[in-house]
Amino acid sequence: MTKQTLATLFAERVQLLPGQEAFRTPTASGWTSLTWSQTDAVAREIAAGLLAHELDTEDRVAILSSTRLEWILVDLAVVLAGGATAAIYPNTQESDVAYIVGDSGAVIVVAEDALQVGKLRHARPQLDAVRLVVVLDPSGLSEAAADGTWDDGWVITLEELKARGRRHVESHPTAVDDAVAGISSDHLSTLIYTSGTTGRPKGVELTHSNWVYLAEAVEATHVVQHEDLQFLWLPLSHSFGKLLLAAQYRIGFATAVDGRIDKIVENLATIQPTFMAAAPRIFEKVHARVNALTADEGGAKKIIFDWAFRVGTECVRREQAGRSIPPILGLQRTLADKLVFTKIRARLGGRIENLISGSAALAPAVAEWFAAAGLPILEGYGMTETTGACMVNRPGKVRIGTVGIPFDGTEARVAADGELLIRSAGIMRGYHNLPEQTAEVLSPDGWLATGDVAEIDTDGYVRITDRKKDLVKTSGGKYIAPSLIEGSIKAASPMIGQVIVVADNRKFPGALIALDTEAAAAWGQANGVAPEEVPNDPRIRELVQEALDEVNLSLNRWEQIKQFRLLPRELDVDNGELTPSLKIKRAAVVRDYAALIDQMYT
């Protein structure tokens, strides 16, 4: 096992590529870049500021912020100072922020803005260990907060922390280098709290060796190269986002950073990245948006569009089955590419070579659509407990419907009850302060019980069929995997945003369906229907029923959705229906909409 740390990994990259672009970030006048040496200089200033506040090895620094360049610079600074980052989603509710900061033992908290500082200020009586709060954007704070005098100096700005770092280096010139030298590969690097769908979140302890192993494993897949340009918008509080940073330090590609989800399509056109990672919901929205716009245009454009995707999909299915493409079909695909697919790729910047999907199941229909358009999605799989990833499809070897093959050095097997087990150098050290819960999922010989039900084919490709705890059984004794059905339903109509299949101890499967907010608003505007009335319009019910009828054709009789109910709005975090990482809390939704569910069965 390598003895490198994230700090030495980053230092090597700075030494090899000092003048090359490392990061790009939006400003009021456009985008600006930092080279690797400039990134190192800023991170060292912040690291020295942390050391000036007596940050010790493995001391936790919590970051409560959306994805932005400063998040990365602070995280690097924590690494260089020998501390450990405790990552918190910015949409985490105040009570959970207090719990995570307290449970992690954070001694310093870096907060994005006045909103996040407010959460900490209200919880201050519970945060005895926190000796300093550093705010990235002080514009919303009072004048006193901005100059560091608010709350007796408990809150200071990032610029003030950097200034303290410069003063610290004057008296301790080797402070940062000494801290780096004191880091061991088995030291804690990151605490990421799983936003579990039930109960309190658990802190997953990830070490330097975990991240270094994953960075090297990603490099070995050849999914990304040194010359690539990444567009990173993913939450850095999530292991998937953090993994992409570790891979960058190992491989040396550049990253354009902007966490504003509403700017994704605009940024793709501006940045023109060569690869981007995303959760399936983003790909579903692109798929739905392009289809909806084409449907609105109608006429010859829609006819050509539909023909092109029939041709493209037929080619993809032949390739997936190992069958040749007849010459006439190949010519048709070339024409379809010229007329339709090049325009879709141009909307995503025109240079995308690979899209990477993780964190949830990707509907095969959506994967086929993107592949037909010449935008292959490399679906992968991982958990926070596996340092973000443990397998992925490889370029040119994609098997749609699978999550690919394990990384080099990662073992995968299926237990007798169908549960997927993983063993690798990327497996977490354990759950923070929870030895019993750690022992429940991590065996003495290093196998992690993932909680997912899976199949592994003869070539080593893994297919996830569902979460073990989510499998439900109808009153007729038939088992159903909800997530696969839910993914198919979402892919069947751009109008559908979220789906919760209900079947446990019921006569047949039913579904709670939330309309996609943007699609529903556009439909309402076009049809003269107020937004709040769209779910009640009979024409919408007909559209949803058509989608269900299409999906039911591909399902076993006992899996088919017999009834559905439309929810009045999309599920959200504030109402306790989604986790901060936007996973559906099934138990909460079923409880809150029990009356609506009962209507389906009476």
Sequence and secondary structure as in RCSB ss.txt:
>XXXX:A:sequence
MTKQTLATLFAERVQLLPGQEAFRTPTASGWTSLTWSQTDAVAREIAAGLLAHELDTEDRVAILSSTRLEWILVD
LAVVLAGGATAAIYPNTQESDVAYIVGDSGAVIVVAEDALQVGKLRHARPQLDAVRLVVVLDPSGLSEAAADGTW
DDGWVITLEELKARGRRHVESHPTAVDDAVAGISSDHLSTLIYTSGTTGRPKGVELTHSNWVYLAEAVEATHVVQ
HEDLQFLWLPLSHSFGKLLLAAQYRIGFATAVDGRIDKIVENLATIQPTFMAAAPRIFEKVHARVNALTADEGGA
KKIIFDWAFRVGTECVRREQAGRSIPPILGLQRTLADKLVFTKIRARLGGRIENLISGSAALAPAVAEWFAAAGL
PILEGYGMTETTGACMVNRPGKVRIGTVGIPFDGTEARVAADGELLIRSAGIMRGYHNLPEQTAEVLSPDGWLAT
GDVAEIDTDGYVRITDRKKDLVKTSGGKYIAPSLIEGSIKAASPMIGQVIVVADNRKFPGALIALDTEAAAAWGQ
ANGVAPEEVPNDPRIRELVQEALDEVNLSLNRWEQIKQFRLLPRELDVDNGELTPSLKIKRAAVVRDYAALIDQM
YT
>XXXX:A:secstr
     HHHHHHHHHHH TTSEEEEEEETTEEEEEEHHHHHHHHHHHHHHHHHTT  TT EEEEE  S HHHHHHH
HHHHHTT EEEEE TT  HHHHHHHHHHHT SEEEE SHHHHHHHHHTGGG TT  EEEES GGGS HHHHTT G
GGGTEEEHHHHHHHHHHHHHH TTHHHHHHHT  TTSEEEEEEE  SSSS EEEEEEHHHHHHHHHHHHHHTSS 
TT EEEE S TTSHHHHHHHHHHHHH  EEEE   GGGHHHHHHHH  SEEEE HHHHHHHHHHHHHHHHHH HH
HHHHHHHHHHHHHHHHHHHHTT    HHHHHHHHHHIIIIIHHHHHHTTS   EEEE SS   HHHHHHHHHTT 
 EEEEE  GGGTT SEE  TT   TTS  EE TT EEEE TTSEEEEESTTS SEETT HHHHHHHB TTS EEE
EEEEEE TT  EEEEEEGGG EE TTS EE HHHHHHHHHHH TTEEEEEEE TTSSS EEEEEE HHHHHHHHH
HHT  GGGGGG HHHHHHHHHHHHHHHTTS GGGS  EEEE SS   TTTTSB TT  B HHHHHHHTHHHHHHH
T 
